[in-house]
Amino acid sequence: TDEGAPYMALELVRGLSLDHLLAQAQEAGKPLGAEVAAEIAAGVLRALGDAHIAGLVHRNIKPAHIFFDHTGQDELDVKLGGFGAVRPDGSTMTRTGQMLSSPAYMSPEAVMAKPLDGRMDLYALGAVLFRVLANRLPYAAPNRMVIMAMHVNEPVPEPPVDGGSPIGAPMAAFVKRLLQKSCDDRFVDAMEALNAL
């Protein structure tokens, strides 16, 4: 606090957001691929693992909240931001009438305003990784309400297999499991998903 006013200090990340990299991939007409998807998944799952152990749900996983920080070498370090909507397990809304997450990455249980746990975050990560592999979202429509209905009612799309990578097929299967409609058919939590990855 500063003279009684609360504030939050955040790490300065001097890299790019996944949003930026996806825009470049879209422009080039070439998906980022399975190797990049695996790196993103590992970094995000490590961050979510800590949050989930603390009983917190991020509730707004999307490319704009995933960053790549330069580590000083040629490598990029995955960082997860956007913790402004984080709430304890079991919560549904941030404020009366305010929607959780972004419709493009919203889990079926979030659409239906059910009590939420960390498996909501896993679904959203699955939608992000699908986009990394396919250069498109798993569900797309001009209307956000239609997109939300698709998350609930449409079959789980088949993530494309990156044929140029030895982990292409297992990565696609991993993403498909994250995108299961029933949270019981996903991984139990971020740590189980990370171990599977």
Z-matrix of the N, CA and C atoms (Angstrom, degrees):
N
C 1 1.463
C 2 1.516 1 108.80
N 3 1.316 2 115.40 1 152.75
C 4 1.459 3 122.15 2 175.55
C 5 1.519 4 106.80 3 -126.00
N 6 1.313 5 116.51 4 107.06
C 7 1.459 6 122.41 5 -176.37
C 8 1.535 7 111.27 6 52.03
N 9 1.327 8 115.19 7 42.81
C 10 1.463 9 121.22 8 176.83
C 11 1.511 10 115.45 9 88.85
N 12 1.327 11 118.52 10 -11.75
C 13 1.476 12 121.09 11 -179.89
C 14 1.531 13 109.28 12 -93.68
N 15 1.340 14 118.01 13 122.87
C 16 1.471 15 119.55 14 179.39
C 17 1.526 16 111.29 15 -73.69
N 18 1.311 17 116.19 16 146.26
C 19 1.462 18 121.73 17 173.89
C 20 1.520 19 108.48 18 -147.08
N 21 1.324 20 116.61 19 165.40
C 22 1.451 21 122.07 20 -178.70
C 23 1.526 22 108.83 21 -120.49
N 24 1.313 23 117.00 22 129.30
C 25 1.466 24 122.07 23 175.32
C 26 1.523 25 107.83 24 -96.81
N 27 1.322 26 116.28 25 128.22
C 28 1.457 27 121.51 26 -177.84
C 29 1.522 28 110.94 27 -119.86
N 30 1.312 29 114.88 28 152.81
C 31 1.458 30 120.70 29 176.46
C 32 1.533 31 109.68 30 -67.55
N 33 1.316 32 116.69 31 139.31
C 34 1.453 33 121.63 32 174.36
C 35 1.525 34 107.90 33 -85.94
N 36 1.311 35 116.63 34 118.34
C 37 1.465 36 121.87 35 179.87
C 38 1.526 37 107.74 36 -102.76
N 39 1.321 38 116.77 37 120.03
C 40 1.465 39 121.19 38 -174.77
C 41 1.525 40 111.99 39 -99.00
N 42 1.288 41 117.19 40 41.21
C 43 1.456 42 119.88 41 -179.27
C 44 1.514 43 111.79 42 -126.34
N 45 1.312 44 115.63 43 -148.15
C 46 1.457 45 122.82 44 -177.78
C 47 1.516 46 110.19 45 -112.10
N 48 1.327 47 116.56 46 157.65
C 49 1.462 48 119.87 47 172.14
C 50 1.529 49 108.92 48 -91.61
N 51 1.312 50 115.67 49 158.17
C 52 1.466 51 120.32 50 175.58
C 53 1.528 52 109.89 51 -61.64
N 54 1.321 53 117.53 52 -33.33
C 55 1.471 54 121.40 53 174.41
C 56 1.533 55 110.75 54 -50.98
N 57 1.332 56 115.31 55 -47.37
C 58 1.471 57 121.33 56 -178.84
C 59 1.528 58 110.69 57 -62.53
N 60 1.336 59 116.93 58 -46.36
C 61 1.461 60 120.44 59 -179.04
C 62 1.531 61 111.80 60 -65.70
N 63 1.334 62 116.81 61 -37.07
C 64 1.469 63 120.05 62 178.48
C 65 1.525 64 111.07 63 -67.70
N 66 1.330 65 116.96 64 -36.27
C 67 1.467 66 120.21 65 176.77
C 68 1.526 67 110.09 66 -63.62
N 69 1.329 68 116.81 67 -41.22
C 70 1.469 69 120.55 68 177.33
C 71 1.531 70 110.82 69 -64.40
N 72 1.333 71 116.71 70 -41.98
C 73 1.465 72 120.78 71 179.27
C 74 1.527 73 110.84 72 -63.60
N 75 1.330 74 116.18 73 -40.80
C 76 1.467 75 121.50 74 178.78
C 77 1.528 76 109.77 75 -62.37
N 78 1.331 77 116.37 76 -44.10
C 79 1.461 78 121.65 77 179.67
C 80 1.524 79 111.21 78 -62.45
N 81 1.335 80 115.72 79 -40.62
C 82 1.462 81 120.69 80 -179.29
C 83 1.527 82 112.01 81 -78.81
N 84 1.330 83 117.38 82 -14.75
C 85 1.465 84 120.80 83 -178.35
C 86 1.510 85 113.47 84 71.01
N 87 1.328 86 116.62 85 24.57
C 88 1.466 87 120.96 86 -179.08
C 89 1.522 88 109.68 87 -134.64
N 90 1.342 89 117.79 88 119.91
C 91 1.466 90 120.22 89 179.10
C 92 1.531 91 111.84 90 -60.60
N 93 1.328 92 115.36 91 158.32
C 94 1.467 93 120.50 92 -179.66
C 95 1.528 94 111.84 93 -68.56
N 96 1.339 95 117.98 94 -29.47
C 97 1.457 96 121.46 95 172.28
C 98 1.515 97 115.58 96 97.39
N 99 1.339 98 113.71 97 172.11
C 100 1.470 99 121.81 98 -173.51
C 101 1.517 100 113.13 99 -67.65
N 102 1.333 101 117.96 100 -37.36
C 103 1.473 102 120.15 101 -178.75
C 104 1.526 103 110.17 102 -64.22
N 105 1.329 104 117.04 103 -43.79
C 106 1.466 105 121.19 104 178.63
C 107 1.526 106 109.64 105 -66.98
N 108 1.336 107 116.54 106 -41.06
C 109 1.465 108 120.42 107 178.37
C 110 1.522 109 110.93 108 -58.82
N 111 1.331 110 116.87 109 -41.37
C 112 1.471 111 120.82 110 -179.95
C 113 1.536 112 110.87 111 -65.57
N 114 1.337 113 117.24 112 -40.75
C 115 1.470 114 120.27 113 177.79
C 116 1.527 115 111.27 114 -63.49
N 117 1.323 116 115.43 115 -44.40
C 118 1.462 117 119.85 116 179.12
C 119 1.523 118 110.04 117 -62.09
N 120 1.336 119 115.94 118 -47.83
C 121 1.466 120 120.47 119 -179.25
C 122 1.514 121 111.27 120 -57.68
N 123 1.325 122 117.32 121 -45.60
C 124 1.463 123 120.55 122 -178.40
C 125 1.525 124 111.19 123 -61.67
N 126 1.323 125 116.97 124 -46.43
C 127 1.465 126 120.20 125 -178.96
C 128 1.515 127 112.57 126 -64.59
N 129 1.315 128 116.89 127 -44.80
C 130 1.466 129 120.76 128 -179.24
C 131 1.526 130 110.31 129 -67.48
N 132 1.323 131 117.29 130 -41.81
C 133 1.465 132 120.16 131 -179.22
C 134 1.527 133 111.96 132 -65.30
N 135 1.334 134 117.64 133 -34.12
C 136 1.470 135 119.29 134 176.07
C 137 1.528 136 110.16 135 -62.92
N 138 1.330 137 115.85 136 -44.86
C 139 1.467 138 119.98 137 179.24
C 140 1.526 139 110.98 138 -65.25
N 141 1.327 140 116.14 139 -44.50
C 142 1.467 141 119.44 140 179.52
C 143 1.519 142 111.57 141 -66.16
N 144 1.324 143 116.87 142 -33.34
C 145 1.456 144 119.81 143 178.37
C 146 1.512 145 111.37 144 -57.91
N 147 1.316 146 116.46 145 -44.89
C 148 1.471 147 120.54 146 177.87
C 149 1.526 148 110.87 147 -63.76
N 150 1.332 149 116.55 148 -43.16
C 151 1.468 150 120.05 149 179.54
C 152 1.519 151 111.04 150 -64.23
N 153 1.333 152 116.63 151 -45.05
C 154 1.466 153 120.12 152 -177.12
C 155 1.525 154 111.58 153 -66.73
N 156 1.338 155 117.22 154 -37.15
C 157 1.470 156 119.95 155 176.75
C 158 1.528 157 110.06 156 -61.34
N 159 1.331 158 115.91 157 -34.62
C 160 1.466 159 120.55 158 178.39
C 161 1.529 160 112.32 159 -80.03
N 162 1.347 161 116.89 160 1.95
C 163 1.465 162 120.57 161 179.16
C 164 1.510 163 113.62 162 79.27
N 165 1.333 164 117.52 163 20.94
C 166 1.459 165 121.47 164 -178.23
C 167 1.520 166 111.57 165 -109.76
N 168 1.320 167 115.70 166 144.89
C 169 1.463 168 122.93 167 176.69
C 170 1.526 169 107.27 168 -113.10
N 171 1.330 170 117.21 169 127.99
C 172 1.459 171 121.69 170 -178.43
C 173 1.520 172 111.32 171 -65.31
N 174 1.317 173 117.34 172 -49.77
C 175 1.460 174 126.53 173 173.12
C 176 1.522 175 115.71 174 72.83
N 177 1.335 176 119.29 175 5.27
C 178 1.462 177 118.81 176 178.92
C 179 1.527 178 110.94 177 -150.94
N 180 1.338 179 115.54 178 48.79
C 181 1.464 180 120.49 179 176.74
C 182 1.524 181 108.27 180 -72.78
N 183 1.324 182 116.14 181 123.63
C 184 1.464 183 122.27 182 176.96
C 185 1.524 184 107.75 183 -162.40
N 186 1.335 185 118.38 184 164.56
C 187 1.471 186 120.45 185 -175.67
C 188 1.527 187 114.34 186 -57.59
N 189 1.323 188 117.97 187 -31.77
C 190 1.464 189 120.60 188 -179.71
C 191 1.522 190 112.58 189 -66.71
N 192 1.345 191 117.87 190 -15.58
C 193 1.457 192 121.79 191 -179.15
C 194 1.534 193 112.95 192 -106.22
N 195 1.328 194 116.23 193 7.38
C 196 1.466 195 120.80 194 178.06
C 197 1.527 196 107.30 195 -112.88
N 198 1.323 197 115.35 196 124.11
C 199 1.463 198 120.86 197 -173.74
C 200 1.527 199 110.30 198 -123.39
N 201 1.317 200 114.31 199 157.99
C 202 1.463 201 121.41 200 176.48
C 203 1.512 202 107.64 201 -121.54
N 204 1.324 203 115.98 202 113.76
C 205 1.461 204 121.80 203 -177.16
C 206 1.521 205 108.67 204 -101.01
N 207 1.317 206 117.53 205 136.05
C 208 1.467 207 120.69 206 176.65
C 209 1.522 208 108.69 207 -69.28
N 210 1.328 209 115.93 208 128.73
C 211 1.467 210 120.32 209 -177.84
C 212 1.520 211 111.98 210 -90.35
N 213 1.316 212 118.30 211 -0.35
C 214 1.458 213 120.73 212 -178.60
C 215 1.516 214 111.51 213 107.20
N 216 1.343 215 116.71 214 -25.25
C 217 1.468 216 120.05 215 173.47
C 218 1.525 217 106.86 216 -101.29
N 219 1.312 218 115.68 217 -152.16
C 220 1.470 219 120.00 218 178.53
C 221 1.524 220 111.21 219 -86.99
N 222 1.330 221 117.31 220 -2.25
C 223 1.462 222 120.80 221 -176.22
C 224 1.520 223 111.12 222 -87.06
N 225 1.331 224 114.75 223 158.35
C 226 1.456 225 121.07 224 174.74
C 227 1.517 226 108.18 225 -115.36
N 228 1.310 227 116.42 226 139.56
C 229 1.449 228 123.22 227 -179.15
C 230 1.527 229 108.02 228 -103.91
N 231 1.330 230 117.31 229 126.10
C 232 1.468 231 121.45 230 -178.55
C 233 1.522 232 109.81 231 -77.75
N 234 1.322 233 115.76 232 129.81
C 235 1.468 234 122.76 233 178.54
C 236 1.522 235 108.49 234 -124.05
N 237 1.322 236 116.46 235 143.02
C 238 1.461 237 121.62 236 176.99
C 239 1.517 238 109.06 237 -111.04
N 240 1.319 239 117.04 238 123.82
C 241 1.455 240 122.88 239 176.96
C 242 1.514 241 110.26 240 -115.40
N 243 1.324 242 115.98 241 -160.81
C 244 1.464 243 120.50 242 176.58
C 245 1.509 244 114.28 243 71.70
N 246 1.328 245 117.35 244 34.86
C 247 1.462 246 120.23 245 -178.52
C 248 1.530 247 112.89 246 -83.19
N 249 1.316 248 118.06 247 12.85
C 250 1.461 249 120.95 248 -177.68
C 251 1.513 250 114.89 249 -65.49
N 252 1.327 251 117.93 250 -22.68
C 253 1.465 252 120.75 251 -178.39
C 254 1.527 253 112.19 252 -103.09
N 255 1.343 254 117.31 253 7.68
C 256 1.462 255 120.12 254 -175.98
C 257 1.530 256 110.59 255 -60.60
N 258 1.336 257 115.95 256 139.04
C 259 1.460 258 122.64 257 179.18
C 260 1.531 259 108.60 258 -144.75
N 261 1.336 260 116.64 259 162.57
C 262 1.464 261 119.72 260 177.02
C 263 1.527 262 111.35 261 -65.53
N 264 1.339 263 115.23 262 157.43
C 265 1.464 264 121.20 263 173.22
C 266 1.524 265 110.05 264 -48.12
N 267 1.334 266 115.97 265 143.31
C 268 1.454 267 120.71 266 173.77
C 269 1.509 268 114.84 267 92.23
N 270 1.336 269 118.73 268 -10.05
C 271 1.462 270 119.53 269 179.84
C 272 1.524 271 109.96 270 -82.54
N 273 1.341 272 115.68 271 161.56
C 274 1.459 273 119.89 272 -178.47
C 275 1.516 274 112.69 273 -120.79
N 276 1.319 275 118.35 274 -49.27
C 277 1.458 276 120.95 275 -173.49
C 278 1.526 277 110.70 276 -119.42
N 279 1.343 278 116.01 277 153.73
C 280 1.456 279 119.84 278 175.61
C 281 1.517 280 109.98 279 -79.94
N 282 1.311 281 117.15 280 -50.27
C 283 1.462 282 123.44 281 174.38
C 284 1.513 283 106.08 282 -140.08
N 285 1.312 284 117.34 283 162.30
C 286 1.454 285 120.56 284 -179.28
C 287 1.518 286 110.12 285 -53.37
N 288 1.339 287 115.72 286 124.41
C 289 1.450 288 121.30 287 176.57
C 290 1.514 289 115.60 288 81.46
N 291 1.338 290 118.15 289 -4.83
C 292 1.466 291 119.47 290 -179.54
C 293 1.519 292 109.40 291 -91.09
N 294 1.337 293 115.89 292 133.33
C 295 1.450 294 121.18 293 -175.82
C 296 1.524 295 111.17 294 -82.34
N 297 1.318 296 115.59 295 147.21
C 298 1.450 297 121.78 296 174.26
C 299 1.521 298 109.76 297 -82.30
N 300 1.296 299 117.44 298 147.73
C 301 1.445 300 123.56 299 168.33
C 302 1.527 301 112.37 300 59.73
N 303 1.314 302 115.43 301 -173.00
C 304 1.454 303 123.15 302 175.78
C 305 1.517 304 106.52 303 -106.05
N 306 1.328 305 119.38 304 136.99
C 307 1.467 306 120.65 305 -176.23
C 308 1.529 307 114.28 306 -51.08
N 309 1.321 308 117.98 307 -35.32
C 310 1.466 309 120.72 308 -178.35
C 311 1.531 310 112.51 309 -64.75
N 312 1.334 311 117.55 310 -22.09
C 313 1.463 312 121.90 311 -175.09
C 314 1.535 313 112.16 312 -122.84
N 315 1.313 314 117.29 313 17.38
C 316 1.457 315 122.13 314 -171.80
C 317 1.539 316 111.77 315 -86.25
N 318 1.302 317 116.38 316 129.93
C 319 1.464 318 121.02 317 179.69
C 320 1.527 319 110.54 318 -72.22
N 321 1.334 320 117.06 319 155.27
C 322 1.469 321 119.41 320 178.27
C 323 1.530 322 112.93 321 -55.91
N 324 1.338 323 117.27 322 -38.85
C 325 1.469 324 118.89 323 -178.57
C 326 1.528 325 111.48 324 -69.33
N 327 1.334 326 117.39 325 -30.09
C 328 1.469 327 119.82 326 176.04
C 329 1.525 328 110.33 327 -70.71
N 330 1.339 329 116.59 328 -40.08
C 331 1.468 330 120.63 329 177.78
C 332 1.519 331 110.24 330 -59.08
N 333 1.333 332 116.13 331 -39.97
C 334 1.467 333 120.97 332 -176.60
C 335 1.525 334 112.38 333 -88.47
N 336 1.346 335 117.58 334 8.69
C 337 1.464 336 123.81 335 176.94
C 338 1.525 337 112.40 336 54.90
N 339 1.326 338 116.07 337 39.91
C 340 1.465 339 121.30 338 175.49
C 341 1.520 340 108.84 339 -85.96
N 342 1.340 341 117.95 340 161.60
C 343 1.468 342 119.47 341 173.84
C 344 1.529 343 110.23 342 -58.02
N 345 1.313 344 116.34 343 139.82
C 346 1.458 345 121.16 344 -171.39
C 347 1.512 346 112.07 345 -112.91
N 348 1.335 347 114.69 346 150.03
C 349 1.458 348 120.86 347 170.65
C 350 1.527 349 107.69 348 -135.97
N 351 1.305 350 117.11 349 -170.24
C 352 1.456 351 121.53 350 -174.27
C 353 1.520 352 114.59 351 -61.73
N 354 1.324 353 117.71 352 -17.89
C 355 1.461 354 119.35 353 179.58
C 356 1.525 355 111.55 354 -67.22
N 357 1.355 356 116.52 355 -21.43
C 358 1.464 357 119.94 356 172.61
C 359 1.525 358 109.98 357 -61.74
N 360 1.328 359 116.69 358 -43.11
C 361 1.456 360 121.62 359 178.91
C 362 1.532 361 111.03 360 -63.38
N 363 1.323 362 116.47 361 -36.92
C 364 1.466 363 119.96 362 179.76
C 365 1.522 364 110.94 363 -64.91
N 366 1.329 365 116.66 364 -39.84
C 367 1.469 366 120.43 365 177.43
C 368 1.528 367 110.01 366 -61.53
N 369 1.334 368 116.18 367 -47.48
C 370 1.466 369 120.34 368 -179.60
C 371 1.526 370 110.91 369 -60.47
N 372 1.336 371 116.59 370 -40.71
C 373 1.460 372 120.07 371 176.51
C 374 1.523 373 109.99 372 -61.86
N 375 1.329 374 117.02 373 -39.56
C 376 1.464 375 120.18 374 176.88
C 377 1.523 376 111.99 375 -58.94
N 378 1.334 377 116.98 376 -41.37
C 379 1.468 378 120.82 377 178.18
C 380 1.529 379 110.77 378 -65.40
N 381 1.338 380 116.89 379 -39.20
C 382 1.465 381 120.89 380 177.00
C 383 1.526 382 110.19 381 -63.18
N 384 1.330 383 116.37 382 -47.16
C 385 1.469 384 120.28 383 -177.87
C 386 1.520 385 111.54 384 -66.86
N 387 1.335 386 117.16 385 -34.77
C 388 1.464 387 120.33 386 175.11
C 389 1.528 388 108.99 387 -57.51
N 390 1.331 389 116.05 388 -45.34
C 391 1.464 390 120.76 389 179.61
C 392 1.531 391 111.28 390 -63.29
N 393 1.324 392 116.90 391 -37.52
C 394 1.468 393 120.97 392 177.70
C 395 1.529 394 110.13 393 -62.85
N 396 1.327 395 117.05 394 -40.30
C 397 1.466 396 121.40 395 -178.38
C 398 1.524 397 113.06 396 -78.42
N 399 1.340 398 117.09 397 -33.31
C 400 1.468 399 120.85 398 -169.54
C 401 1.522 400 114.62 399 -108.11
N 402 1.329 401 117.71 400 -13.45
C 403 1.464 402 121.56 401 -172.64
C 404 1.525 403 111.61 402 64.05
N 405 1.314 404 116.60 403 23.83
C 406 1.466 405 122.15 404 176.24
C 407 1.528 406 107.91 405 -157.50
N 408 1.309 407 115.45 406 162.47
C 409 1.466 408 120.94 407 178.18
C 410 1.517 409 110.69 408 -78.37
N 411 1.333 410 117.54 409 156.72
C 412 1.467 411 119.01 410 176.97
C 413 1.524 412 112.38 411 -65.37
N 414 1.327 413 116.66 412 -32.88
C 415 1.465 414 121.73 413 178.15
C 416 1.520 415 107.93 414 -134.34
N 417 1.319 416 116.03 415 129.62
C 418 1.468 417 119.85 416 -179.74
C 419 1.523 418 109.59 417 -139.97
N 420 1.315 419 115.32 418 139.52
C 421 1.464 420 122.94 419 176.83
C 422 1.521 421 106.69 420 -160.31
N 423 1.343 422 117.59 421 158.31
C 424 1.463 423 119.14 422 -179.11
C 425 1.525 424 113.97 423 -69.64
N 426 1.329 425 117.60 424 -17.35
C 427 1.459 426 122.32 425 -174.53
C 428 1.528 427 109.77 426 -114.16
N 429 1.342 428 117.51 427 129.47
C 430 1.469 429 121.03 428 -177.52
C 431 1.526 430 112.87 429 -62.22
N 432 1.344 431 117.23 430 -32.91
C 433 1.472 432 119.73 431 178.84
C 434 1.529 433 110.82 432 -67.73
N 435 1.328 434 116.77 433 -35.97
C 436 1.467 435 120.76 434 177.28
C 437 1.525 436 109.58 435 -66.74
N 438 1.327 437 116.96 436 -41.84
C 439 1.473 438 120.18 437 177.98
C 440 1.523 439 110.17 438 -60.37
N 441 1.318 440 117.07 439 -43.58
C 442 1.456 441 120.67 440 179.67
C 443 1.527 442 110.82 441 -62.30
N 444 1.324 443 116.80 442 -41.52
C 445 1.476 444 120.89 443 177.89
C 446 1.522 445 110.31 444 -64.11
N 447 1.312 446 117.94 445 -36.49
C 448 1.467 447 121.29 446 178.92
C 449 1.522 448 111.12 447 -64.50
N 450 1.330 449 117.11 448 -38.49
C 451 1.468 450 119.72 449 177.20
C 452 1.531 451 110.99 450 -59.84
N 453 1.320 452 116.75 451 -33.01
C 454 1.465 453 121.01 452 -178.78
C 455 1.527 454 111.52 453 -83.64
N 456 1.337 455 117.55 454 -41.91
C 457 1.467 456 121.06 455 -165.86
C 458 1.521 457 116.70 456 -107.61
N 459 1.315 458 118.49 457 -27.67
C 460 1.470 459 119.95 458 -175.52
C 461 1.525 460 110.75 459 -78.41
N 462 1.338 461 117.14 460 149.56
C 463 1.473 462 119.08 461 176.12
C 464 1.528 463 111.28 462 -60.47
N 465 1.314 464 115.51 463 154.55
C 466 1.465 465 120.63 464 177.52
C 467 1.530 466 107.34 465 -66.02
N 468 1.331 467 117.82 466 123.64
C 469 1.464 468 119.46 467 -179.75
C 470 1.524 469 111.30 468 -71.26
N 471 1.316 470 115.61 469 154.08
C 472 1.463 471 120.71 470 177.30
C 473 1.525 472 109.09 471 -80.60
N 474 1.319 473 118.53 472 116.81
C 475 1.469 474 118.85 473 175.41
C 476 1.522 475 109.18 474 -65.28
N 477 1.327 476 117.84 475 139.76
C 478 1.465 477 119.18 476 179.29
C 479 1.523 478 110.77 477 -67.53
N 480 1.316 479 115.00 478 148.03
C 481 1.460 480 121.24 479 177.91
C 482 1.519 481 108.23 480 -93.25
N 483 1.319 482 115.81 481 125.75
C 484 1.464 483 121.47 482 176.13
C 485 1.523 484 107.64 483 -77.08
N 486 1.328 485 115.54 484 99.53
C 487 1.466 486 120.76 485 -176.74
C 488 1.507 487 114.22 486 -68.25
N 489 1.317 488 117.57 487 -15.85
C 490 1.458 489 121.01 488 179.60
C 491 1.515 490 113.42 489 -88.23
N 492 1.335 491 117.05 490 3.52
C 493 1.465 492 119.91 491 -177.61
C 494 1.520 493 110.77 492 -125.43
N 495 1.340 494 117.69 493 139.61
C 496 1.468 495 119.52 494 177.15
C 497 1.526 496 112.73 495 -66.64
N 498 1.344 497 117.40 496 -17.40
C 499 1.463 498 119.47 497 178.38
C 500 1.533 499 111.50 498 -102.20
N 501 1.338 500 117.10 499 12.22
C 502 1.462 501 121.14 500 -176.65
C 503 1.521 502 113.69 501 -56.89
N 504 1.337 503 117.54 502 -52.02
C 505 1.465 504 121.00 503 -177.04
C 506 1.527 505 112.26 504 -68.35
N 507 1.353 506 119.74 505 -47.50
C 508 1.461 507 118.04 506 178.18
C 509 1.526 508 113.25 507 -63.76
N 510 1.333 509 117.05 508 -32.86
C 511 1.471 510 119.84 509 179.13
C 512 1.524 511 110.00 510 -66.57
N 513 1.332 512 117.22 511 -41.18
C 514 1.465 513 120.55 512 177.78
C 515 1.528 514 110.37 513 -62.57
N 516 1.333 515 117.76 514 -40.99
C 517 1.468 516 121.45 515 178.39
C 518 1.528 517 110.92 516 -65.56
N 519 1.315 518 116.92 517 -38.69
C 520 1.465 519 122.04 518 177.86
C 521 1.529 520 110.13 519 -61.73
N 522 1.325 521 116.78 520 -46.54
C 523 1.468 522 121.51 521 179.66
C 524 1.520 523 110.51 522 -63.34
N 525 1.325 524 117.08 523 -40.85
C 526 1.469 525 119.75 524 179.74
C 527 1.525 526 110.79 525 -62.09
N 528 1.324 527 117.31 526 -38.16
C 529 1.472 528 119.63 527 178.55
C 530 1.527 529 111.01 528 -65.94
N 531 1.327 530 117.52 529 -38.47
C 532 1.459 531 120.39 530 177.31
C 533 1.529 532 111.49 531 -62.36
N 534 1.331 533 117.14 532 -30.32
C 535 1.467 534 122.09 533 -175.11
C 536 1.529 535 114.19 534 -91.08
N 537 1.310 536 117.96 535 10.90
C 538 1.460 537 119.57 536 -179.65
C 539 1.532 538 110.31 537 -62.18
N 540 1.332 539 116.10 538 141.32
C 541 1.472 540 121.40 539 -177.04
C 542 1.522 541 111.89 540 -62.79
N 543 1.324 542 116.29 541 -45.84
C 544 1.465 543 120.25 542 179.06
C 545 1.518 544 109.23 543 -83.77
N 546 1.320 545 116.95 544 128.92
C 547 1.469 546 119.16 545 179.67
C 548 1.527 547 111.09 546 -62.07
N 549 1.331 548 117.68 547 -23.56
C 550 1.467 549 120.97 548 178.81
C 551 1.525 550 111.97 549 -69.68
N 552 1.339 551 117.03 550 -19.58
C 553 1.467 552 120.79 551 179.78
C 554 1.528 553 112.51 552 -91.62
N 555 1.327 554 116.85 553 -3.33
C 556 1.465 555 121.06 554 175.07
C 557 1.528 556 108.56 555 -89.48
N 558 1.312 557 116.35 556 -171.41
C 559 1.464 558 120.00 557 173.60
C 560 1.523 559 108.34 558 -72.68
N 561 1.330 560 116.55 559 156.60
C 562 1.460 561 121.52 560 -178.57
C 563 1.524 562 110.95 561 -64.15
N 564 1.330 563 116.05 562 -40.87
C 565 1.463 564 120.43 563 -179.64
C 566 1.520 565 108.89 564 -160.01
N 567 1.311 566 116.30 565 -178.16
C 568 1.466 567 121.31 566 -176.21
C 569 1.522 568 111.59 567 -65.00
N 570 1.305 569 118.57 568 -34.15
C 571 1.455 570 120.08 569 -178.37
C 572 1.526 571 111.23 570 -69.37
N 573 1.333 572 117.40 571 -39.65
C 574 1.465 573 119.83 572 175.98
C 575 1.529 574 109.72 573 -63.46
N 576 1.328 575 116.83 574 -41.04
C 577 1.463 576 120.79 575 178.84
C 578 1.529 577 110.32 576 -64.01
N 579 1.325 578 117.14 577 -40.96
C 580 1.464 579 120.98 578 179.78
C 581 1.514 580 110.32 579 -64.61
N 582 1.331 581 117.90 580 -41.57
C 583 1.473 582 121.22 581 177.53
C 584 1.522 583 110.65 582 -62.85
N 585 1.337 584 116.66 583 -39.59
C 586 1.462 585 120.10 584 178.42
C 587 1.526 586 110.56 585 -66.60
N 588 1.332 587 115.94 586 -38.82
C 589 1.465 588 120.17 587 178.89
C 590 1.521 589 110.51 588 -62.37
